[in-house]
Structures are given as C-alpha cells and as structure tokens.
Amino acid sequence: MSLPENPVILIPARLKATRLPRKPLADIHGEPMIVHVWRRAVEAGLGPVYVACGEEETAQAVKAAGGNAVMTDPDLPSGSDRIYQALGLIDPEKAFDAVINFQGDLPTIDPQVIRAVLAPLAEAQVDIATLAFEITEPREASDPNVVKAVISLAPGAKTGRALYFTRALAPGGKGPLYHHIGLYAYRRAALEKFESLAPAPLEVREKLEQLRALEAGMRIDVALVDRVPPGVDTPEDLEHARTMLAPGNNPFVRS
C-alpha cells in the first residue's frame, strides 16, 4: 500500500499551559514560538499546515506570519480533540486522507523528523504512526516524565509495532529502551474512530492518550529517529530554544 496521498499537518495550540503560561506566544527572536513551529511544519513539505487555535490572539499571530489558522473550542481537553475539530472545519468534504498531529512546542525540531512520522503508514494495517528514539541517558529510563515505547522490532529494523506505552521502565531484561515522541500521523478513518472512543482504563491510569487506541485494538507503528529536541515546557527550555534559534545558528546540525 502506498503512503497517504493528501496529508495535512495540524498544530494544536492553546494559551492555558500551566508551567509556561501563554506558551505559544512566547517570544523567540522577535516572533512567537508558534510561528517557529509553523515554519518547521511547512519546511517538512508534507502538505498544507494549519494551526488549530484555542484563542484568537494565537490565530492572529499565525496569520500575521502568513500561516493558516482555524479557531477551535478553547475548552477542548486534548490536542487530538483540537485537531479533530479543526479537521472538520477546514475539510468537511474529507479530501485529506491523513492527519499529522504536530506538537506546538517543538520550535527546534528538524523538518526531516516530521517527515519520518508518515513512513509507517505505507503499511496497510497501520492505523496510527508515531516516533521514538533510543534512550542513552540512564536517568531517562527511570524518569516517569519520559514515556517509553515498547516496540516489536525485527533485527536492524527502523520501524516496528507498538505493543505498549508506559511511564515505567519497560521492557525488562537486556536491550534498548525507547523514548516516545508525541508526534502522530493518523489515517483519517483512524482519527475518527479514536475520537469516537471513551477514555480507556489504562489510558486513565498511565495518563497516556495513545493507550486508548491500543486498548481498542488499533495498530500503532513507531519509526525510530536519531533524537528529537525537548519540548518547550519551562522558562529554561525557552532559553535553550532561543539559543538554538539564534541568528547564525543551524539548530539541525547534529553534534
């Protein structure tokens, strides 16, 4: 089966972040962070890009930079809910056959990494695709804020089927551990099915939305990437992003 022919990238954004209030509008060298994120998505070259905004102020910032913005209910509980509502608003005729949910707090991500998330959908049985990278720092293995992807991988393979996601250290025994990155590509029908499901027990227990799909029997495959820069969740993260995106710097050069 070939890759989806007409994907769209949707970036959920709202101003009610707790650790870094008004995060999408945080200044990075004279422009709001959400504009930098929008640019990374455009640079990926996968298809049209829309920012699904919870507030008019964010939409205005995106439009001022030349981007597309769509207003969504500010009280929606999750990013997947926001992109689902946005998709219905921008594409009621269902022309887009895949939807990439790209986090609004990754202004320094390499556009090649965004492109990588679509690859697992070349397999017909895959409903949802996502990303992970191998953990190299021991502290990440035991950190509950680092979500681990338990993946069935053939020797040497760069894509495998997700069996579980957890905040615990898993799987046991010798072998690599994988840090999950919350960037998803959904077949359109898969996103519609996911949004029709009630929260699942393991999802509620682990506070991991993707477990809803697994508990419902949906297939999630994971593409491995070298690494993804941390999201901007704190003032310290924001300063790091400003340094990486300083004029003259290339944030995509690997050290």
N, C-alpha and C positions, 0 to 999 in steps of 0.2 A: 504494500500500500504506500502511495506517495505521501509526502508531507501535506499538511493543510495548504490550500492554495490561496486563501484570503484571510490571513490572521490580522488581528487588531491588538494593539497594546493599550491597556487601560491602567492608569496610575491612580489609586485611591489616595485622597489627601483630605485631612481634616485638621483643625487647629486645636483640638482638645487633648493633645498629648500631655501626660502628667509630668514626666521627667524633664521635658523640654517644651514648655508651652509655646504655642504658635510656631511649631517646628517648621512647617512648610515655607513659612515666610522669613525664616532666619537668614540673615544677610551673609552671603559669601561673595566677597569682592564686588559689591555693588548690585548683586542680583539675588532674588530669593532662592533658597535651596531648591524649591520645587521646579524652578526654571532649569537649574543644572541637571536635575533628574530627568526632566522632559527632554533635554538635549541628548542625554545618554541614550534614551529610548529611540529618539529619531535617528541617531547615529548607528543604531543596530540595523536599521534598514529592513525591518521585517514587514512593515505595513503602517497604516495610519496610527497616530498616537493621540490619545485623549486623556486629560486629567479629570478624574471623577471627583469633583469638589464638594465638600460639605458646607463651604461658606463662600459668599460672593467675593470676598476680598482675595481669596486664593484664585478664583476664576479670573478676576481682573488682572492679577499678576501674570498668569499664564498667557492670557490674550494679549497683554502688552508686549510680550516677548515674541508674539507671532504664533502661539500654540493654540490648540483646540481644548476647550474646557466644557464640561457638562455639569450642571448642578444636580446634586443628589440630596436625599434626606439627611440632614446633619445628625439625626438620632439613630441612624443605622449602626448596628453593633459591631460590624466587622468589615474588613476590606473586601472580602468576597461578596458580601451583601451589596457593598457600594458599587463594585464593578458590574454586578448582575443588573442592578437598577440602571446604571449608566448605559449598558449594552442595549437594554430595551428601548431606551430613549434615543440613542443615536442610530440604531439599526433595527427598527421594527419589522422590516422585511426579511431579516435573518440572512443577509448576504455574507457576513463574516462567519467562517467555519471554525475558527479557533480564537481563543482569547488568552492573551498573556497578562497575568496579574503581576505588575512590576511595582515593588515597594517604593514609596515616595521618600525614603530616607537613605538612598544609595547614590549620592551625587558623584562618587568617585569610581563607580563600577566600570569595568571595561566593557564597551558595547559587544565585544566578542562573547562575553559570558552571557549576556542577554540572548544572543543568537543561539547559544548552546541549549537553552531550555526547550526549544522547539523540536530538537532532533528525535527524542524518544517517541514522538507521535507518528514517526514513519512506520511504527509497528501498529498494525490494525487493532490489536486487542487493548492497546493502552488508552485509558480514559484521560489521565492527567499526567503531566510531566513536571519534574522539578529538578533541583540541583543539589549537589553535596560536594565536599572536598575532604580529603583525608586529614584527620587530626594529627598534628605533630607536636603540640604542646601538651604535656601531661595534665596541666591544670584544667584544660578544656574538657578532658574526658570525664571529670567528676563535677563539672560546673552545671547545675541544673538549668542555667540560662542558655546553655549550649544544647540545642536539640540534636540528638543523634538519630541518624537514619540507619536502620537495619536493612541491608540490601543483599539480595541474592545476586552475586556477581560470578560469572564464569572467569577462569584464569585469564588475566590480561584484558578483560573487557572494560570498557569505559561507560557502559550503560547497563543497569540491572533493575530488577523488580524490587520495589519497596515492600518489605514484609511487615515493618512496624516503624513507628517514630516514638521516641521517648526522651524524657529529661534525665533518665538514669543512665548509668554506664552500661552499654549493651552494644553488641552481644558479648557474652563471656568468652573466656579462652583466649588463645593467642591469635593475633591477626589485627588488621587495621580497624579503626573506628572512623566513622564519617560524620562530619558536621553538616547538618541540613541547612540549606539556604531557602528561605521562604519566598521563592520566586516560582510561579507556576504557569504552565500552559495547559489550558483546558480545551478539549473538543467542546464545541458549543453545546451539544446534547449532554455532555458530562457536566458542564456547569449548571445547566438547567436541572438535571437530576440532583446534583449536590444541593442546590438551593431549595429543592422540594423536601429534603430530609430533615428530620428533627435532630437536635444535638444528641450525640450518642454517649453512652456511659463512659467509655474510655476517653473520648474527647473531653468530657467534663472533668474527669479525674486528672488527666495529664495537662489540661488546658492547651490542647493541640487540635486545631480545627480539622487538619487533614485526616485524623483518625475517624472522623465521621464517614469519609469516603471509603476507607478500608473496611470499616465495620459493615458497610452496606455492600461489600463485595466488588467495589470499583477497583480498577487496576491503576496503580501509580508506578511509573518508572522513573528512575533517577539517572541523570547524566552527571558524570564526575568532571569537575573543573579543577584548575590548579589551586585557586583560592579566590575568595570574594572579600573586598574590604568591609570592615564592620559598618553597620548602620549607624546613623547619627541619632543617638538617644539621649546624650548628655551634653553639657557645655564643653566638656573635654573632647568628646567626639567631634563636635562642631569645629573646634580649633584645629583638630587634626585634618579635617576635610578642607579647611581654609588653607592650611599649609600645602596639602597635596594639589590644590587647585590654584595655587598662587601663579601669577603671570610668569611664564618661562618654564614652569614645571610640566612634565608629562606624567600624569598620575597612572598611566597604564604601562609604564616601563617596569618590568619585574626586576627586583634587586637580586 
